[in-house]
C-alpha cells in the first residue's frame, strides 16, 4: 500500500519531464510546415538522385516558394577487404557520407551545416551479378538511412528556430 503513492508521484514527475513529440500536430504542425519550406538542390550521381528523392518525399514534396535551400555533397565509397590468397576481396564496405548545408534564401546565409552518414557490409560472392546487385541494394538502403538522419536534424532545427525568423 505504501508503494502506490510513491508510484503515483513518480508517474507525475515523469509526465513533467518536458519531452514533446517532434511532429506534434501532424502535417499541419509547426515542424511539418517548416520542413515543407525547404527546397532540395540537385545532387549529382546515382546516390545523389536516390537521396534527393528520399529527401523530397520526406520534406513534403517539391516546394513552390521555398524559404530555404538544402545543398548536399556526397562521399560514396566502396572498399574491399577480407582479401583471400589470390588477392580477391571476400567482403566490401559501402560508406555513404553527406555534408549538407541549409541556406536561408532571404539573405544567402548558411543557417545549418551538418553531416550524416552510414555504412553497410557486402559479401562478395562468385557471381558478379549478385555482387553488383548487393552493392546497389546497399546504396539504396544507405540513401534512405542518410536521408532520414538529415530530415531528423532539419526537424530539430525547424523546431528550435525562433518564431517569425
C-alpha positions as CSV (number, residue, x, y, z in Angstrom):
1,X,0.0,0.0,0.0
2,X,2.9,2.4,0.7
3,X,4.2,1.9,-2.9
4,X,1.1,3.3,-4.6
5,X,1.7,7.0,-3.6
6,X,5.3,6.7,-4.5
7,X,4.5,5.2,-7.9
8,X,1.9,7.9,-8.5
9,X,4.4,10.6,-7.6
10,X,6.9,9.0,-9.9
11,X,4.5,9.0,-12.8
12,X,3.5,12.6,-12.2
13,X,7.2,13.6,-12.3
14,X,7.8,11.7,-15.4
15,X,5.0,13.4,-17.2
16,X,6.5,16.8,-16.4
17,X,10.0,16.0,-17.9
18,X,9.4,18.3,-20.8
19,X,9.6,15.8,-23.7
20,X,7.4,16.6,-26.6
21,X,6.8,14.8,-29.9
22,X,8.8,16.4,-32.7
23,X,6.0,16.1,-35.2
24,X,3.1,17.1,-33.0
25,X,0.2,18.4,-35.0
26,X,0.8,16.0,-37.9
27,X,1.1,17.5,-41.4
28,X,-0.2,20.9,-40.2
29,X,2.2,21.1,-37.2
30,X,5.0,23.7,-36.9
31,X,7.8,21.2,-37.8
32,X,6.0,19.7,-40.8
33,X,5.1,23.1,-42.2
34,X,8.7,24.3,-41.6
35,X,10.1,21.3,-43.4
36,X,7.8,21.9,-46.3
37,X,9.6,25.3,-47.0
38,X,12.9,23.6,-47.8
39,X,13.9,23.1,-51.4
40,X,16.4,20.3,-52.2
41,X,19.1,21.3,-54.7
42,X,20.1,18.8,-57.3
43,X,22.7,16.2,-56.2
44,X,24.9,14.6,-58.8
45,X,25.3,10.8,-59.5
46,X,23.0,7.9,-58.7
47,X,23.5,8.2,-54.9
48,X,22.5,11.9,-55.1
49,X,19.4,11.0,-57.1
50,X,18.4,8.5,-54.5
51,X,19.0,10.8,-51.6
52,X,17.3,13.8,-53.3
53,X,14.2,11.7,-54.0
54,X,14.1,10.4,-50.4
55,X,14.5,14.0,-49.1
56,X,11.8,15.4,-51.3
57,X,9.4,12.7,-50.2
58,X,10.1,13.2,-46.5
59,X,10.0,17.0,-46.7
60,X,6.6,17.1,-48.2
61,X,7.3,17.3,-52.0
62,X,8.6,19.9,-54.3
63,X,8.4,23.5,-52.9
64,X,6.6,26.3,-54.9
65,X,8.1,29.2,-52.9
66,X,10.9,28.0,-50.7
67,X,12.4,29.8,-47.8
68,X,15.5,27.6,-47.6
69,X,17.6,25.6,-50.0
70,X,19.3,22.3,-48.9
71,X,22.7,21.8,-50.6
72,X,24.2,18.3,-50.3
73,X,27.7,17.0,-51.1
74,X,28.1,13.2,-51.0
75,X,31.0,10.9,-50.5
76,X,30.2,7.4,-51.7
77,X,33.0,4.9,-51.0
78,X,33.2,1.2,-51.8
79,X,36.2,-0.5,-50.1
80,X,37.2,-4.2,-50.5
81,X,38.7,-6.1,-47.6
82,X,38.9,-9.6,-46.3
83,X,41.5,-10.5,-49.0
84,X,41.9,-14.1,-50.0
85,X,45.2,-15.7,-51.0
86,X,44.5,-15.0,-54.7
87,X,44.2,-11.2,-53.9
88,X,40.4,-11.3,-54.3
89,X,38.2,-9.4,-51.8
90,X,35.7,-11.5,-49.9
91,X,33.9,-8.6,-48.3
92,X,33.2,-4.9,-49.1
93,X,32.1,-2.0,-47.1
94,X,30.0,0.7,-48.7
95,X,30.1,4.0,-46.9
96,X,27.8,6.9,-47.7
97,X,28.5,10.3,-46.1
98,X,26.7,13.6,-46.7
99,X,27.7,17.1,-45.8
100,X,24.7,19.3,-46.0
101,X,24.0,23.0,-45.7
102,X,20.7,24.8,-45.2
103,X,20.8,28.2,-46.9
104,X,18.3,30.9,-45.9
105,X,17.1,32.2,-49.3
106,X,16.2,35.7,-47.9
107,X,19.8,36.6,-47.2
108,X,22.0,33.7,-48.5
109,X,23.3,32.8,-45.1
110,X,24.1,29.2,-44.1
111,X,21.9,28.6,-41.1
112,X,22.8,24.9,-40.6
113,X,25.9,23.0,-41.6
114,X,26.0,19.3,-40.6
115,X,26.9,15.8,-41.7
116,X,25.1,12.4,-41.9
117,X,26.4,9.0,-42.8
118,X,26.1,5.3,-42.6
119,X,27.8,2.2,-43.9
120,X,26.9,-1.4,-44.9
121,X,28.8,-4.6,-45.3
122,X,28.6,-6.6,-48.5
123,X,29.6,-10.2,-49.1
124,X,31.5,-10.7,-52.4
125,X,30.3,-13.9,-53.9
126,X,31.4,-15.8,-57.0
127,X,28.5,-14.4,-59.1
128,X,29.5,-10.9,-60.3
129,X,25.8,-10.1,-60.9
130,X,24.9,-10.9,-57.3
131,X,27.7,-8.8,-56.0
132,X,26.7,-5.8,-58.1
133,X,23.1,-6.2,-57.1
134,X,24.2,-6.3,-53.4
135,X,26.2,-3.1,-53.9
136,X,23.2,-1.4,-55.5
137,X,20.9,-2.6,-52.8
138,X,23.2,-1.4,-50.1
139,X,23.4,2.0,-51.8
140,X,19.5,2.2,-51.8
141,X,19.3,1.3,-48.1
142,X,22.1,3.7,-47.1
143,X,20.4,6.5,-49.1
144,X,17.2,6.2,-47.0
145,X,19.2,6.0,-43.8
146,X,21.2,9.1,-44.6
147,X,18.1,11.0,-45.8
148,X,16.3,10.0,-42.5
149,X,19.2,11.3,-40.5
150,X,19.2,14.6,-42.4
151,X,15.4,15.1,-42.0
152,X,15.6,14.4,-38.3
153,X,18.3,17.1,-37.9
154,X,16.4,19.5,-40.1
155,X,13.3,18.9,-38.0
156,X,15.2,19.8,-34.8
157,X,16.5,22.9,-36.5
158,X,13.0,24.0,-37.5
159,X,11.6,23.3,-34.1
160,X,14.3,25.3,-32.3
161,X,14.2,28.2,-34.7
162,X,12.6,31.3,-33.1
163,X,9.1,32.0,-34.4
164,X,9.0,34.6,-37.2
165,X,12.6,34.1,-38.3
